[in-house]
């Protein structure tokens, strides 16, 4: 069973989510980087963003992009509030894969 938050905490969460949805829906996409940010806000998946952007680029007969470019774009320095939110979430989500490996010398 899911743990229920207090009413005040639930209201804060609702306000935050409403602001996030408003940011994503009103986000203007004039550049490729902005298209990537908006697509990532809607999908939450780098692979899905890459596939979606490549479909659009193929229709316009442009070169495809790869997942490394999408990942780098999301990890780049944020230029707007939506990018800042997504970057923070992405960095927290991928924290376990970015940790340094244990030193081999300690186990010998």
Secondary structure by P-SEA (a helix, b strand, c coil): ccccccaaaaaaaaaaaaaaaaaaaacccccaaaaaaaaaaacccaaaaaaaaaaaaaaaccccccaaaaaaaaacccccaaaaaaaaaaaaaacccccccccccccc
